[in-house]
Amino acid sequence: MLHGIDVSAYQSSFDTDGVDFVIVKATEGRSYINPRMAAQVSRARDAGCVVGFYHFLWPDNIKAQAEYFVGKAGEKKGDLLACDWERNGEGSHASNAQKDQFIKEVKRLRPSHRVVLYTNRDFWLNVDTTSYAGDGLWIADYVTAGKPRIEADWRFHQYTDTPLDKNVADFASKDALSKWAVID
């Protein structure tokens, strides 16, 4: 198991000791960009971490959101891309069809990048009806690292948000994750 973190604008700094990957919030909807993204990505790359970017998905304008996300997220070969699918601040969420459409559109726009779905256990078990997670599932379930309470195969597991979002990845080594992240 590899260890990683995911960060957003709320984390002005973070420690990379013992961290193999860092997934940075890039965008949300069609207008928000993480003002700390460049510094966070630089810190992760300087530490030799595999880097990923995520987009917080809102309902509607799915194609425009996908274009906005890929226009702001890094384009380095091997960077991971993720769709964050959960309830927004207004209590609504993108539909299953919209979630699937977003992932497929990002994959179309960035065919050389892996695109994964981030969602929590409740959404996966009670909201998701398609089980489509692109290239892999990133599941949030705050239990023992690497033991999410789901039947589905997963690639990443967010197991706590204290003091920040910590994750494990189901890869034998950082090199294995790096190789998986590249689509030729």
Beta strands, then each sheet from edge to edge (+ up, - down):
strand 1: 2-7
strand 2: 21-28
strand 3: 32-33
strand 4: 50-56
strand 5: 80-84
strand 6: 115-120
strand 7: 137-140
strand 8: 156-160
strand 9: 165-169
sheet 1: 3+ 2- 1- 9+ 8- 7- 6- 5- 4-
end
